[in-house]
Amino acid sequence: LSSAMATAGLPDPCLLAPTSSLRSRSTPPGELGKGVWGYWELGAWKPLGISGRQRARLRKEVLLAGEDWAYDPPRGEMRTKRKGNKVDCIAAEKRANTVELMKKMPQMLLDYKVSHIISALVISA
């Protein structure tokens, strides 16, 4: 693609600077440093002077320019406790117990048959 553009006399798009500046003209200086979504001033919550759409556009331009976006809050630790009801845990335990019992089933059936035959012999005798 770049060789075709070079033969056409067009500059390489990778070498071009971004067409828009990294900071919008409507963005007040230092506005992003106040907080990610807003800030407290004299006990009242103040939203940022720029909209979320403008902030996202600025963030995208900064990241595409290869710079680091320092205004995002640090990410917290991921949730380790699983969501769900007690019923789900009980059902899983029952399934595991059933698998264990099915492994013992041939011996249990044999014990039942032996005891049933012995009890039948005792009754008939």
N, C-alpha and C positions, 0 to 999 in steps of 0.2 A: 504494500500500500504506500509506504513512504517513498519507494523508488518511483512509483507512478506519479506521486505528487511532486517529486523532485524534477522529473522530466517535464511536468506541466508548469514548473516554475513556482509552485506553492511551497511554503515553508513546512517543515515537519511539525505536526500538531503536538508532539511530545515536548518540543522545545519552546512552544508558545507559552507566554504567561497567561494566567486566567483572565478572561475578558472582564470580569467584574472584580472590584477590589475585595479584599478579604473582610473588610469592615464596611457595612452599608453606610451610606450617607445619613440615613435616618436613625442609625443606632447611636445613642448618646455615648460619649466616651466613658469607659469605666462601668457601663451598665451591666455587662455580663459578670463583672467581678463582685457584684452585690449579692449574687446567689443564683441558683439554678432556675428557680421558678419565681422567686420574689424574695423579699426581705422584711424584717421588722424595723419600723421607724417610729419612735416615740410611742411604743406600745400598740401600734396598728400595723397590720399586714399590708404591705404595698406590693402589688405585682410588678414585674419587670416592665420597663418602658418599651420593650419590643415584644412582638407577638411570638407565639410558639413557632409559627411558620417561618418568620424571619430568622429566629434563633436556629431552627433546623437547617435552613439554607446556609447560614453562616458556618455552622458546624460542618456541613457537608463540604463547603468550599475549602475550609481549613484542612480537613482530612484529605481531600483530593490534592491539595497543594503539598502534602507530605509533612505537614506540621502536626504537632500534638495539641489536642483540644483539652485544655486543663480545667474546664468549667463543669464537667460532669462530676457528680458526687461519687465517692468510692463505693464500689459494690459490696454489699454485705455477704455474709456467708450463706451458702445455699441451705435450704430447708432439708434436714435429714429425717425428721419424723414424718412418717407416711400419713397421708390423709385417709380417712375411711372410718367405717363404723366397727364397733366391736363384733357385730354379726359377721363381717367379712373375715375377721381373724378366727372366729370360732369355726366358720365353714372350712377354712384352710386347715385348721387343726383336725377337724373331723375327717377330711379327705386323707390327711397323712395317717391318721389312726386306722382308717379303713384299709389303706395299702398294707400297713403292718399286720392287721388281722387277716387279710387275704393270704399273706405269706404263711400264716399259721393254720390256715383252713384245712388242708389235708389231714394234719395230725388231729385237729379238733374233731373232724368227721369220724376218723378212725376211733378215737376215744369214745365218741357218742355211740357208735355202732357196737363197740365192745360192751359198754355199760348197758346198752339197751338189750343186747342178747343175754347178758348175765342176769339182768333183772327179769327177763322173760323166763329163763330157766329156773330161777328161784321161785317165781310165782307158780309155775306149772309143777314144780316138785312137791 
